[in-house]
Amino acid sequence: MGGNAIGLSATATYHSVTLTWTPPYAAVGYNIYRGSTSLTETQIVYETTGTSNPDGTLSYTDNTVASSTAYYYYITAVNSQHV
């Protein structure tokens, strides 16, 4: 199994949310989920590789958010067998 992204953090601006995480071992991609309440997240990105940052973390920017709206995110890692 790919597992979950480690140390997920989010930084919001007026029209975007940037997610940053540390990749787990053997992950080749990530599925990103978003919801308006906790435990209701649905998949918004399928097997992205994320953007590599100089500190070894990965990031993804969600530009489809509305201002003044709370969002909940989680990320799952995908391994080479796509699980």
ABEGO torsion letter per residue (X at the ends): XAEBBBGBBBBBBAABBBBBBBBBBGBABBBBBBBABBGABBBABBGBAEBBBAAGBBBBBBAABBBGBBBBBBBBBBBAAGX
